[in-house]
Amino acid sequence: MTVPDGLPPQGPTFDVPVPSPGYTFNPSGMTFSRATQIKRGTPWFFCCTGEGRFDLVGVENVGTCHLANDDIGALREAALGHTYRPGMSIAPTLLTSRKLWSLVATSSWDEEPVADLQNERWNATGVTPNLWGTSDYSIPQKLALELEKTGYVGLRAGLHLLVNPKRFALALFGNQGEQPNDHRFASQIQREVDVEMVNLFAQETGIEIQPAPVDSTEVDVIN
């Protein structure tokens, strides 16, 4: 497509279907993990600033809370976000400055459709694995806006630049800002990120942990 002079190139378009079987994911009974700053007294913060991959930027009163289906995935997204590069090394404080929450999804999601972007049916709508690899968050954020407008309450997607098919992200839409709880989850247990977890993170991801802090800036992708 030729773009007229003076106009910016258009980004990808998504033909989002209405929620229906085959396009949705039911997290009922599953345990999810979320990594937050230690200062937070609740895991629920729905962001709209654009720092998170699927933030609802520009939507009034609605934001996005980013989870993962295990601790390693939650930490990787929160501590590194779009700053991740193969072969990078990080200071342990980038992880230990956070805490983890275990969150169990309730048994009823019939009225809470979550888009399953890992289902191949979504390929026909413009969603491809390239979405997991881009560091240009405006693209997944555009998709999140389309999903929210179409009636989805969130989405399941691959983690940023992660090839492990067993790990995935769960991004949920809700009232903007910090919330004391979320009716879609039955429990929330918090834990510290200790030395054992730091070592497991290094083992699972291949990311080198330096003995002393390195010059890095925290990106609070999962808030």
FENURKA-V108282 format. One record per pair of residues at least 6 apart in sequence whose ideal C-beta (glycine too) atoms are under 7 Angstrom apart, sorted by the first residue. I is the first residue (numbers start at 1). GAP is how many residues later the second one is. Records with the same first field share a line. If there is no record, write none. Layout:
I=GAP / GAP
//
This chain:
3=6
11=127 / 128 / 131
12=114 / 127
13=113
14=111 / 112 / 113 / 129 / 132
15=110 / 111
16=109 / 130 / 131 / 134
17=6 / 108
18=132 / 133
19=94 / 132 / 133
22=97 / 99
23=92 / 93 / 96 / 98 / 99
24=89 / 90 / 91 / 92
25=89 / 91 / 131
26=83
27=78 / 82 / 87 / 143
28=77 / 78 / 79 / 81
29=76 / 78
30=39 / 75
31=71 / 72 / 73
32=35 / 36 / 37 / 71 / 73 / 138
33=34 / 35 / 37 / 38 / 41 / 67 / 68 / 69
34=9 / 33 / 40 / 67 / 69 / 188
35=39 / 40 / 43 / 63 / 65 / 187
36=7 / 62 / 63 / 65 / 186 / 187
37=61 / 183
38=59 / 60 / 61
42=136 / 137 / 138
43=58 / 60 / 145
44=21 / 134 / 135 / 137 / 138
45=20 / 132 / 133 / 178
46=17 / 18 / 19 / 128 / 129 / 130 / 131 / 133
47=8 / 16 / 17 / 176
48=7 / 8 / 9 / 11 / 15 / 128
49=6
50=7 / 87 / 91
51=168 / 169 / 170
52=12 / 14 / 169 / 170
53=13 / 84 / 87 / 107 / 168
54=10 / 12 / 86 / 87 / 90 / 101 / 117
55=8 / 9 / 86
56=6 / 7 / 8 / 88 / 89 / 92 / 117
57=84
59=86 / 89
61=114 / 115
62=86 / 111 / 113 / 114
63=111 / 113 / 114
64=80 / 107 / 108 / 109
65=107 / 109
66=11 / 103 / 105 / 155 / 156
67=7 / 36 / 102 / 103 / 105
68=6 / 9 / 91 / 99 / 100 / 101 / 102
69=98 / 99 / 101
70=97
71=29 / 126
72=95 / 129 / 132 / 133
73=86 / 94 / 96
74=26 / 148
75=20 / 23 / 126
76=83 / 86 / 129
77=82 / 83 / 92 / 144 / 145
78=20 / 142 / 143 / 144
79=15 / 16 / 19 / 139
81=138 / 140
82=53 / 55 / 78
83=136
84=76 / 77
88=119
89=118 / 119 / 121 / 125
90=117 / 119 / 120 / 124 / 126
91=119 / 121 / 122 / 123 / 125
92=106 / 117
93=120
94=122 / 124
95=98 / 103 / 106
96=97 / 102
98=95
99=91 / 92 / 93 / 94
100=90 / 91 / 93
101=87 / 88 / 89
102=87
103=82 / 85
104=81 / 82 / 83
105=79 / 80
106=78 / 79 / 80
112=41 / 72
113=38 / 39 / 40
114=38 / 39 / 40 / 41 / 42
115=32 / 37 / 40
116=40
117=10 / 38 / 39 / 40
118=38 / 39 / 40 / 50
127=16
129=29
131=8 / 9 / 26
132=25 / 26 / 27 / 28 / 29
133=28
144=11 / 27
147=8
148=25
153=19 / 20
154=16 / 17 / 18 / 19
155=16
156=12 / 14
157=11 / 12 / 14
158=10
159=8 / 9 / 10
174=8
198=11
202=6 / 7
//
